[in-house]
Amino acid sequence: MTQPAIFNWSGGKDSALALYKVLQGKEYGIQTLLTTVSEPYQRISMHGVRVALLDRQVASLGLPCRKLFLPEMPSMEVYEQLMAATLQDLKSQGASVSIFGDIFLEDLRRYRELQLDKLGLPVVFPLWGVPSGQLIREFLGLGFKTITTCVNDKYLDQSFVGRVIDEQFLRDLPPNVDPCGENGEFHTFVFDGPIFREPIAFEKGEIVHRKYTPAPKADTSDYECGDETDPNPFDTGFWYCDLV
């Protein structure tokens, strides 16, 4: 029997590959995608992608999407209250499991499992434990196309933002950077691939650098619906490539 699932969708490559694997199977049916969005900026949390492009992705996927709008820099308490209310509502509509695209961050997995256990929602990780290098090459081999929208300047310089990920991009990555950016090194926007009815059209806009002051350790606003994270993602600067 197919289980109705919430799929935590960031619009990035790990989400896309995890969704592909779920759609290939028959165990889960996607009740809805769930995406956290910065309400003040109307962009996907951390990825910096405009809501208009998220809407185009969703239309091409042919799946419903629930947007969870977050205030700027929410406290852990506020974030968890908003997330719990949203998940409880989706559970009341029939959802019985929540799916994430995480790969190997144990602390993040435990956090997700703890929070969703409180709501009686089991958690599924289709990509868990598979080597990052294997995953990114599977992603590319399937015909997915993705562009970096945000890079963490602790790991990468400006030249890596606004680039389509291909073999040359992977060869250019420093040795300390995970090829899937699982430690929060970079975030992406997927614009084509086997799960889409048609490619998502966009143009590259300006590249900007934003420096953030350290956030309280309790702030994990990227944790619930993202597919990559950093233990303290705001204690650094980021290069963003706007997509329009």
C-alpha positions, 0 to 999 in steps of 0.5 A, spaced: 500 500 500 502 506 498 504 511 503 502 518 502 508 522 503 511 529 505 517 531 500 521 536 503 523 540 497 529 545 496 529 546 489 536 543 489 540 537 486 539 532 492 532 534 493 531 532 485 535 526 485 531 523 492 524 525 489 526 521 482 528 515 486 521 515 490 517 516 484 521 510 481 518 506 487 511 504 489 512 505 496 510 512 497 506 517 494 507 524 494 501 528 497 505 534 497 512 538 496 514 542 502 519 548 501 521 553 507 521 560 504 523 567 507 517 571 507 521 578 507 525 576 501 520 571 497 526 566 496 527 559 498 531 559 504 538 558 504 538 557 496 536 564 495 531 562 489 525 566 487 519 563 489 517 565 481 522 559 479 520 555 485 513 555 482 515 554 475 519 548 478 513 545 481 508 546 475 513 542 471 513 537 476 506 536 476 506 536 484 502 540 489 507 544 493 506 547 500 510 553 502 512 555 509 513 562 510 519 564 515 520 570 518 527 573 517 532 569 522 527 566 526 529 563 533 529 556 534 522 556 538 518 560 532 521 556 527 519 549 530 512 552 532 511 554 525 514 547 522 510 543 527 503 546 525 504 545 518 506 538 519 500 537 523 496 540 518 499 535 513 498 529 517 491 531 518 490 531 511 493 524 510 500 524 510 504 518 514 511 519 512 516 525 511 522 524 506 528 528 506 534 528 501 540 528 506 546 524 505 550 523 511 550 528 516 548 524 523 546 530 527 541 533 522 538 526 521 537 525 529 534 532 529 529 531 523 527 524 527 527 527 533 522 533 531 518 528 527 517 523 532 514 528 536 508 528 531 508 521 529 511 522 522 516 517 520 522 519 516 525 517 510 532 518 507 532 515 500 540 517 499 542 516 506 549 513 506 551 513 498 558 516 497 557 523 495 561 522 488 557 517 486 550 521 487 553 527 483 555 522 477 548 518 478 545 525 478 548 528 472 548 521 468 540 521 469 540 528 465 539 532 471 541 539 470 543 544 476 546 551 477 549 553 483 545 559 486 549 560 493 556 558 495 559 559 502 565 563 502 569 559 507 569 554 502 569 557 495 570 563 491 566 567 487 568 563 481 563 557 483 557 561 483 552 561 477 556 555 474 552 549 471 555 543 475 558 538 470 565 534 470 569 540 470 566 543 476 567 537 480 574 537 478 575 544 480 572 543 487 577 544 492 579 537 496 576 539 502 569 541 499 564 535 498 562 534 491 554 534 493 555 540 498 553 536 503 556 541 509 553 547 506 559 549 501 554 550 496 546 550 494 543 549 487 537 550 483 535 544 478 532 546 472 532 540 467 531 532 468 527 526 468 522 528 473 520 535 469 515 535 464 519 541 461 526 545 462 525 551 467 527 557 463 531 562 467 536 567 466 542 569 470 542 576 474 547 579 478 552 576 483 552 579 490 556 578 496 552 578 503 556 577 509 552 575 515 553 576 523 553 569 527 546 566 528 545 563 535 546 556 535 539 554 536 537 557 529 536 551 524 532 554 519 535 550 513 534 544 517 527 542 515 526 543 508 533 543 505 537 538 503 544 541 505 546 545 511 552 548 515 552 547 523 552 555 523 550 557 516 550 564 518 557 565 521 560 567 514 559 570 507 555 568 501 556 569 494 549 569 490 547 568 483 540 571 482 536 567 477 530 571 474 
